Amino acid sequence: MATIRKVILATSEAYHVYNRGVEKRVLFTRKREYDRAKEMLWYYRYKKPRLRFSLYKELSPGARTIYLPTITSQPFKISIYP
């Protein structure tokens, strides 16, 4: 059963993304999973992408090239630091 978040994720706040889970379990067992998570963070850092990430991934490379300027011209919702 899902639980309700007690701490609100707020705009203009800093958060740390952990690289391991409960009991020190590895979050990403394959490089592909890790790369997808990084790509999703990059995609959703913009304020209002018009497509869900899953639909964005289904676009052809040419369609992505046309679509990307529509979101990358927007301000960031979050900043990502390595």
C-alpha positions as a printed NumPy array, in Angstrom:
array([[  0.   ,   0.   ,   0.   ],
       [  1.326,   3.454,  -0.889],
       [  2.166,   5.859,   1.905],
       [  1.618,   9.601,   1.873],
       [  4.8  ,  11.648,   1.797],
       [  5.313,  13.482,   5.094],
       [  8.026,  15.817,   3.79 ],
       [  6.99 ,  17.944,   0.833],
       [  9.403,  18.203,  -2.107],
       [  9.594,  21.954,  -2.616],
       [ 10.822,  24.243,  -5.359],
       [ 14.144,  26.031,  -4.728],
       [ 15.323,  23.414,  -2.243],
       [ 18.316,  21.072,  -2.505],
       [ 17.925,  17.3  ,  -2.402],
       [ 20.419,  14.474,  -2.54 ],
       [ 19.751,  11.492,  -4.778],
       [ 21.193,   8.384,  -3.2  ],
       [ 23.05 ,   5.741,  -5.133],
       [ 21.958,   2.862,  -2.923],
       [ 18.775,   1.734,  -1.291],
       [ 17.625,   0.276,   1.991],
       [ 20.051,  -2.221,   3.527],
       [ 22.795,  -0.805,   1.263],
       [ 21.254,  -2.529,  -1.751],
       [ 22.396,  -1.294,  -5.13 ],
       [ 19.735,   0.833,  -6.86 ],
       [ 20.901,   0.277, -10.406],
       [ 22.016,  -3.226, -11.254],
       [ 22.78 ,  -2.385, -14.885],
       [ 24.407,   0.59 , -16.57 ],
       [ 21.295,   0.878, -18.744],
       [ 19.101,   1.483, -15.658],
       [ 21.516,   4.129, -14.363],
       [ 21.669,   5.881, -17.755],
       [ 17.87 ,   5.951, -17.986],
       [ 17.571,   7.468, -14.507],
       [ 20.079,  10.179, -15.437],
       [ 18.222,  10.872, -18.677],
       [ 14.909,  11.169, -16.797],
       [ 16.447,  13.627, -14.317],
       [ 17.783,  15.668, -17.228],
       [ 14.396,  15.609, -19.001],
       [ 12.258,  16.542, -15.988],
       [ 14.509,  19.376, -14.816],
       [ 12.593,  21.675, -17.162],
       [  9.396,  23.333, -15.948],
       [  6.736,  21.912, -18.251],
       [  7.702,  19.223, -20.755],
       [  4.679,  18.652, -22.986],
       [  5.314,  14.917, -23.262],
       [  5.785,  12.288, -20.603],
       [  9.281,  10.827, -20.665],
       [  8.012,   7.466, -21.951],
       [  6.42 ,   9.176, -24.971],
       [  9.542,  11.254, -25.543],
       [ 11.592,   8.016, -25.679],
       [  9.257,   6.646, -28.379],
       [  9.92 ,   9.605, -30.707],
       [ 12.2  ,   9.079, -33.66 ],
       [ 15.612,  10.779, -33.447],
       [ 14.415,  13.403, -35.939],
       [ 11.28 ,  14.15 , -33.924],
       [ 13.347,  14.449, -30.729],
       [ 15.566,  17.008, -32.453],
       [ 12.483,  19.066, -33.281],
       [ 10.883,  18.616, -29.836],
       [ 13.902,  19.312, -27.581],
       [ 14.144,  23.082, -28.256],
       [ 10.545,  23.458, -27.029],
       [ 11.543,  22.329, -23.54 ],
       [ 15.197,  23.374, -23.354],
       [ 14.22 ,  27.003, -23.964],
       [ 12.245,  26.941, -20.68 ],
       [ 13.759,  27.723, -17.272],
       [ 14.935,  24.846, -15.105],
       [ 12.619,  23.464, -12.47 ],
       [ 15.615,  21.805, -10.796],
       [ 19.381,  22.1  , -11.089],
       [ 21.474,  18.979, -11.415],
       [ 24.991,  18.852, -10.022],
       [ 27.269,  15.856, -10.565]])
